[in-house]
Amino acid sequence: MKNWSTAQKNIASNLLETLGYREVREFQADEGLITDGIIGEIQTYPALYKAFLKPVELRFSDFVPSRHVKYQIVLHHSAGWDNARGMFGMWQNDNRGRVATAIGINDDGKVYRGYNEEYWAYHIGVNVQHLEQRSVGVELCNWGALTEKNGRVYSWADVELPKEKVEEVNFRGIKYYEKYTDAEIESLKYWILLNAMRFNIPVAYNHDDLWEVSRKALDGEEGLYTHCSFRQDKTDVSPQKALIAMLKTLEDYTK
């Protein structure tokens, strides 16, 4: 943790405590790493990342393997089936080129990683390349906006969803959205914290910057955002109660 900010050090300490460790050296010893007490990007950070997320590393190549300083974390949902592996397969084979997020999370909380978050791909779509390069994106695999027909609720692909998977949100002119699962939200929480720690990105919750088009987001200011922060035509992610409750806890980890 040499030369890290106070917020980064506090996130690291709180994450280690969540795993049952009092200090970095204890975690390093259990993982068979060099016990230097430093969370470096070569050994200890990847071990911590794996301990929380247990990611499935995919053979995905449609991203840009160049490194840039990261300022923003951007949350998305896929508006499709609960199938992160299939989502990356679609991105790999479409003709747009290098459109993807680094991460996809299924309903069961399983994390699929297409590429290391230090690299980038197009995921915002505002024709400002530095916003793409300087942000890290994650996709919750979720149908997103739903339509009501004769008392039943359907996805855009005409898949009927049971009532327990539907949440009334009334966001951007749409009444119903598929509910994010508890497992999905938990994995998202730790992914956000791990990237906030790694890249020193603040995670304070600001309602307007997350759920309205945000001047801060478009100006590239550091922080936590959603796709809605950049574009009025997007509804991902939607402001669901459980998601908001989780996002409001993130800043506590930095203290």
Secondary structure as the mmCIF struct_conf table of DSSP 4:
data_model
#
loop_
_struct_conf.conf_type_id
_struct_conf.id
_struct_conf.beg_label_comp_id
_struct_conf.beg_label_asym_id
_struct_conf.beg_label_seq_id
_struct_conf.end_label_comp_id
_struct_conf.end_label_asym_id
_struct_conf.end_label_seq_id
TURN_TY1_P TURN_TY1_P1 LYS A 2 ASN A 3
HELX_RH_AL_P HELX_RH_AL_P1 THR A 6 LEU A 19
TURN_TY1_P TURN_TY1_P2 GLY A 20 GLY A 20
BEND BEND1 ARG A 22 GLU A 23
HELX_RH_AL_P HELX_RH_AL_P2 VAL A 24 GLU A 31
TURN_TY1_P TURN_TY1_P3 GLY A 32 GLY A 32
BEND BEND2 ASP A 36 GLY A 37
TURN_TY1_P TURN_TY1_P4 GLU A 41 GLN A 43
HELX_RH_AL_P HELX_RH_AL_P3 THR A 44 LEU A 53
STRN STRN1 VAL A 56 GLU A 57
BEND BEND3 PHE A 63 PHE A 63
STRN STRN2 VAL A 64 VAL A 64
STRN STRN3 GLN A 72 HIS A 77
BEND BEND4 ALA A 79 GLY A 80
BEND BEND5 ASP A 82 ASP A 82
HELX_RH_AL_P HELX_RH_AL_P4 ALA A 84 ASN A 93
BEND BEND6 ASP A 94 ARG A 96
BEND BEND7 ARG A 98 ARG A 98
STRN STRN4 VAL A 99 VAL A 99
BEND BEND8 ALA A 102 ALA A 102
STRN STRN5 ILE A 103 ILE A 105
TURN_TY1_P TURN_TY1_P5 ASP A 107 ASP A 108
STRN STRN6 VAL A 111 ARG A 113
BEND BEND9 GLY A 114 TYR A 115
TURN_TY1_P TURN_TY1_P6 GLU A 117 GLU A 118
BEND BEND10 TYR A 119 TYR A 119
STRN STRN7 TRP A 120 TRP A 120
STRN STRN8 TYR A 122 TYR A 122
BEND BEND11 ILE A 124 ILE A 124
BEND BEND12 VAL A 126 ASN A 127
HELX_RH_AL_P HELX_RH_AL_P5 GLN A 129 GLN A 133
TURN_TY1_P TURN_TY1_P7 ARG A 134 ARG A 134
STRN STRN9 SER A 135 LEU A 140
STRN STRN10 ALA A 145 LYS A 149
TURN_TY1_P TURN_TY1_P8 ASN A 150 GLY A 151
STRN STRN11 ARG A 152 TYR A 154
TURN_TY1_P TURN_TY1_P9 TRP A 156 ALA A 157
STRN STRN12 GLU A 160 GLU A 160
HELX_RH_3T_P HELX_RH_3T_P1 LYS A 163 LYS A 165
STRN STRN13 VAL A 166 PHE A 171
TURN_TY1_P TURN_TY1_P10 ARG A 172 GLY A 173
STRN STRN14 ILE A 174 GLU A 178
HELX_LH_PP_P HELX_LH_PP_P1 LYS A 179 THR A 181
HELX_RH_AL_P HELX_RH_AL_P6 ASP A 182 PHE A 199
TURN_TY1_P TURN_TY1_P11 ASN A 200 ASN A 200
HELX_RH_AL_P HELX_RH_AL_P7 HIS A 207 TRP A 211
BEND BEND13 GLU A 212 GLU A 212
HELX_RH_AL_P HELX_RH_AL_P8 ARG A 215 LEU A 218
TURN_TY1_P TURN_TY1_P12 ASP A 219 GLY A 220
BEND BEND14 GLU A 222 GLU A 222
STRN STRN15 GLY A 223 THR A 226
HELX_RH_3T_P HELX_RH_3T_P2 HIS A 227 SER A 229
TURN_TY1_P TURN_TY1_P13 PHE A 230 PHE A 230
TURN_TY1_P TURN_TY1_P14 GLN A 232 ASP A 233
BEND BEND15 VAL A 237 VAL A 237
HELX_RH_AL_P HELX_RH_AL_P9 LYS A 241 LEU A 247
TURN_TY1_P TURN_TY1_P15 LYS A 248 THR A 249
HELX_RH_3T_P HELX_RH_3T_P3 LEU A 250 THR A 254
#
